[in-house]
Amino acid sequence: MGPEIRLQALFRDRFVGVVRTGHPLAYEPNVSARLYTSFGHVVASRSGRISGPVDDALAEMGLARKITAVVPSFYAALAVAQTSDLVALVPASCLLNQPVANVNGAPALLCAFELPVQTSGITVSQLWHPRFEVDPAHRWLRQVVLSVCRQQGTG
């Protein structure tokens, strides 16, 4: 990203752990770091990088995740977690339109839980090149994206 790139923050988010309904972690009211690291994990990474702030926090405790699978997106990680015993790490916003256990009593295929380590929040932003700054269609699309994020309660 160069200095000329325009950036607009859309919303703040945080990471959560996700497992399939019926996974042993789905029954834990407070997942400990030791229990969290005792299962295999699926990691979302387009670049192939498999460690991040969660791994740094776990390393300070002398623990490490067992990375079993690497997929190109958070939604792919959810799909893997839904059909396996692997634990996914995703932004909470990825679950906005997913039926998650204990939400409105709806049947769910996924269960989300708070991570056993502290991590910084993340800012989800939209970016564009200055040549699109005044383009009417691009401006309209940016406004629609911002509006949807605000309506979802994320912005």
N, C-alpha and C positions, 0 to 999 in steps of 0.2 A: 504494500500500500504506500503510495507516494504522498508527499505533502499536499498535492493538489486535490486529492480525493476528498469529497464532501462526506460527512458522517452525521447521522441523526440517531440518537439513542431512542429506542422504541420502548424498552422495558427492562427492569431488573429481574433476574431469575436466580435460582439456586439448584444445586444438584440433589437428587434423591436416589435411593436404591430401589430397584424394581425386581420382583420375582413373580413367577406364575402362582395362581391360586393353588393351594395345596403344597407349596414348597415349605420346608421346615421354617424358613425365616418369616413366612407369612403369619405364623402363630406367635411370634415373639413381640411383646409390647415395646421392648427397647433392645435393639440389636447391638450387641457389644462388638468391639473391634475384633476380638479374637474369633467370635462366631462369624462375623462378616468375612473374615479372611479364610475361614475353613471351607468355603465353597469355591467352585470355579467361577470365573467372571468372563463376561463378554464385554469388549471395549469398542467404542465407536471411534474410528480414526481414519480420516481420508489420507493422511500422510504416512501412516504406519507407526506413528509414535504411540506408545502404549502406556506411558506413565504421566502422571500429572500431580496436582495438588493433593488429591486423596492419597496417592502413593507416598508422597513426601510426608504427610501427617502420619500415615501408618508406619513408615520407616522410623520416625522419631519414637515410636512405641516398640520398635523391634519386630514389626509385623510387615507382611507383604501380601498383596493379592496374588492369586494363581490365575493368570490370564490364559484362558483356554481358547478363546476365539476373538478375532478382530474383524469388525465389519465397517462398511463405509459411512454409516449414518446412525443417528440415535434411534430412528424408527426401525432400522434393521436390527439394532440391539434389542429393542422391545419385542420384535418378532421372535428372535432367538430365545429370549428369556421366557416368553409365553409358551414355548414348546420344549423347554428343557429345564434342567436344574441349575442353569447358570444365572448369575446375578448381573443385572445391567445397571449402569450408572448413567442417568439421563437428566437433562434439565426438567424441572417440575412442569414447565409449560408444555412439554411433549405429551403430558397426560391430560391436557385440557379436554380433548374430545375422545378420550379413551375411557371405557367403563373400568373404574378402579375399585377394588374391594372397599366396603364400608362407605361408599358414596351413594346417598339416597336409597340405600337398600337394593340397588340394582345388581343383578348377577354380573360378575366380573371375571375376566381371565387373568388379570394382573393385580398385584398388591404392591403398594408403594410404602417405603419406610424412610425415616430420617437416617442420615448417615451417622455412623458412630464416631466420626471425626469432624472437626470444624474446618470448613473451607470458605474462601471468600465467595461472595456472590458474583454473578456474571452480568454483563450488560449486553443485551441483544440489540444490534443496531442495523440500520440499512445504510449502504454506502453507494455513491455514484460518482462518476467522473464529471468535472465541471462543464463539459460540453453538453451534458443533459440537464444542466441547472434550469434553463428556461424552456426546455422542450415541453409543450403542453401535455402530451400523452405521458411522458415520464413524470412530470410534476403531479399529474392526476393520480398515477399509480402510487407514487410515494405517499400522497395524502390518503389514499384508500388503505394502504398498509398500516399507516399510523392510526387511522380511525379504527380499523379492525382490532388492533392491539389495545387501544383504549377501551373499546366496547367489551373486549374479553376480560377486562379488569387487569390486564398485564401492563398496560402503558400508563 
